[in-house]
Amino acid sequence: MNNQENRQGYLFSKGYSNYIFILLFLLYLFDYADRMVVNSMFSFIKTDWGTTDTQNGGLVSVIYLAIGILTFPVSILIDRWSRTKTIGIMAIVWSLATALCAFTGNYVQLFMARIFIGFGEAGYAPGGSALISGMYPLEKRSKMMGLWNASIPLGSAVGVAMGGIIAQALGWKHAFGIVAVPGLIVAILFLFVKDYKTVDLAVVDKMNNKIKMKTKDLFREFISKPSLILTYFGMAAVVFVTTAMIVWLPTYFQKVRGIEPEVAGSLAGAVMLLAIIGAPLGGFLIDKWREKQKKARLLFPALSTLFSAVLLFIALVFMKGTSQLLVLFVFGITIMTFIAGAAAVTQDVVHPGLRATSYAIAVAVQNLLGSFTAPIVLGRISDLSNIKVSMSILPFVLILGSLLFYIGSRFYVADIDKVAKIKLEAEN
């Protein structure tokens, strides 16, 4: 690492940091492709195995349940051992589990295989966020988080679109085997990249003495930060909606609009794919605004989430045909602009040795309250009424998320001032 890059706050050389970032981006893309490929297969699975909408939603929800259960213990391993090795190993696990889905013979077997996908994916987001936060300077954190999270809608769109196309052409089980291969290749490459040295869980007192943090100090690191807690729950509200859209928008297009499954999957994928613009755009705007407004990393999500709620309400209630699609496309851009700021907050206001743990808590909250809950809740409402009614609750969930981000912004500056200032060191 040259001196100029060191002064700019890079952990490694800028080129090597960007190489690791590209691998992280690809892994997140294949993570979500493997996770979401099943969504456009629902009609095929229902035809073959006689499943209900609630059961089909469970094939997605079970992954988020597994992630929610395992993400916290795995994050401790990440923070205390190695971010890169843990990421590589777990990416291999989720890729192999995805391939296993191709060999299942009934719903229970497929459900169990999907659990193992969740086990593999449990540590990725915490490890990746900690690594990015360590590699790049604080002032670039929202931008890099935004770019990284752009891989989520891209991977989801690829999974949904490819699932419908492959299912129609070759049979739905083939899609699992095909999407599993690229992630496995990148996972193996990731086992050989550098990491930063594990950070001691200690703080420096006013006399410049290093004091080891006790269990109560670790607990206080999280519960004493209102902006952090409110960000966790704000993220959960938005993720509830994005997961619901990814899972059920193909079905909505099929049942309400009468669109064929492969076309419905592609259209739904296109809506959420536009978040690939929104995530990095949000990161860029947030970092620029933060130069003048320190609360920008939560104020911006509050505003953008509220705007997304209005767009979604207009699309579902007042629009039909092409006009509805156009509004949904704009929604697809705005809905993910929140993530760069919110994800950065989970790293900004905690001890550097607890960054993976912090994001793991965010993942657990948003998965258990958002991603796990959304497919089942909307599936149940759809079974009791119809898919149009179930989708109508989503704008109001976004309004709740907007309010949580706004309240959190009022505590952000005070919370970041409490954080121990510790410089990270690269591995040799």
HELIX and SHEET records of a PDB file:
HELIX    1   1 ASN A    3  ARG A    7  1                                   5    
HELIX    2   2 LYS A   14  MET A   36  1                                  23    
HELIX    3   3 ASN A   39  MET A   41  5                                   3    
HELIX    4   4 PHE A   42  TRP A   49  1                                   8    
HELIX    5   5 ASP A   53  ARG A   80  1                                  28    
HELIX    6   6 ARG A   83  CYS A  101  1                                  19    
HELIX    7   7 TYR A  107  GLU A  121  1                                  15    
HELIX    8   8 TYR A  124  MET A  135  1                                  12    
HELIX    9   9 LEU A  138  LYS A  140  5                                   3    
HELIX   10  10 ARG A  141  ASN A  149  1                                   9    
HELIX   11  11 SER A  151  LEU A  170  1                                  20    
HELIX   12  12 TRP A  172  PHE A  190  1                                  19    
HELIX   13  13 THR A  215  ILE A  223  1                                   9    
HELIX   14  14 PRO A  226  ARG A  257  1                                  32    
HELIX   15  15 PRO A  261  LEU A  273  1                                  13    
HELIX   16  16 ALA A  275  ARG A  290  1                                  16    
HELIX   17  17 ALA A  296  PHE A  318  1                                  23    
HELIX   18  18 GLY A  321  THR A  334  1                                  14    
HELIX   19  19 ILE A  339  ASP A  348  1                                  10    
HELIX   20  20 PRO A  352  LEU A  354  5                                   3    
HELIX   21  21 ARG A  355  GLN A  366  1                                  12    
HELIX   22  22 ASN A  367  SER A  371  3                                   5    
HELIX   23  23 THR A  373  LEU A  384  1                                  12    
HELIX   24  24 ILE A  387  MET A  391  1                                   5    
HELIX   25  25 LEU A  394  ASP A  417  1                                  24    
SHEET    1   A 2 ALA A 202  VAL A 204  0                                        
SHEET    2   A 2 LYS A 210  LYS A 212 -1                                        
END                                                                             
